[in-house]
């Protein structure tokens, strides 16, 4: 017979340490979700781009990838100007040329969908 707690209910069988670990994992995931909702553009930059000296990405492609990522994650896609300002705040530079506007020293980490 299991010992009763003062409230009259039996003690839980599961390990308190296991329950604590599960609770902490839930809180970490909730924190990630809040951060993603609070700064979706920053999350996109952190998850789907990398610094690569000498490379460049057309601005239109960068925004279309951001839109696709936002839709896949159920997030609101901000305007291109907001994405541009946020990329600039991360230290990336834009350059206009014959081929259009490009972001310099950045590379997209895009999953190949076939």
N, C-alpha and C positions, 0 to 999 in steps of 0.2 A: 504494500500500500504506500502510495507516495505521500510525503509530508505535505500538509496544507499550509498555505501562507495565511497571515493574519486576516486577510479578506475572505478566506474560506475557499478560494479556488486552488486547484492543484498547481504545482510548479510546472512551467513549460518544459517540454522534453528537449527542445532544440537548444543548442549551445548559445549562451549569451554572446560569446565572441563572434560566432557566425552571424547572429542577428545584427550585431554592431557593424560588422563588415558590410553586410547587405545594405544597412541604412546609410553608411558612408558612401557606398557606391551610388545609391539613389541620389544622394545630395550632390555628388560630383556631377552626375549626369544632368541634374536640374540646373546646376550652376552653368554648365556648358550650354544648355538650351537658352538660359537667360542671356548669356553673353552673345549668343548667336542672334537672338532677337534684338538685343540692344545695339549691336554694331554688325549688321549683316555684311556690309562692304568690307570691313576689316577682317571678318571671318573668311570671306571669299579670298581675300588677298593672302591670308595666312595658310589656308588649306589648298588653294588651287594655283598659286603662283610661286615662283622662286626667282631669286636674283641670279642672273647669268650675264656676266659682262660680255658685251659685244652682240648680244641678241636683241631682237626687237619684236614687238607684236603690234599689228595694226589696231588702232583704237576701236574701230568698228567690231573687230573680232573679239577684243577684250570685253567690250560691252555685251556682245551677243552671248559669250560664254558666261558672263555674270548673270544675265537674264535667265539662261538655261539652268544654272546652278540654283538661283533663287527659286525658280518654279519647282525644281526637283526637291527642294527643301521646304516648300510651302511658305516661302517668305515673299514679302513685297519687294519688287525690283525697283530700286531708286532710279532717278533720271541719270542720263549719261554725265551731266555736269557734276552731280554728286559723286559718282564713281571717279571721275577725273580729279576732283578735289581731294578725295581720300587717297588715291594713288600718289598724288603729289605730296600729301602729308607723310607718306611712307618713304619719301625721298626719290621717287621715280620721276623721270623727265619725259616730256613729250617733244617731238620734233616733227615739223611739217615738211614734206618733200613732194617730189613728183608722184610718188605712190600713195599719197595721202598722209594722214597723221599717224605716227607710230609712237608707242611707248618704248623707251630705250632701257637696255640692261635688265629685261624681265622676260621670263619664259612661263608659258601656261603649262600646268600639269593637268592635261585633259585625258580622260579615259577614252580610248578608241572605241567608238560605238559603230558596229558594223551590222 
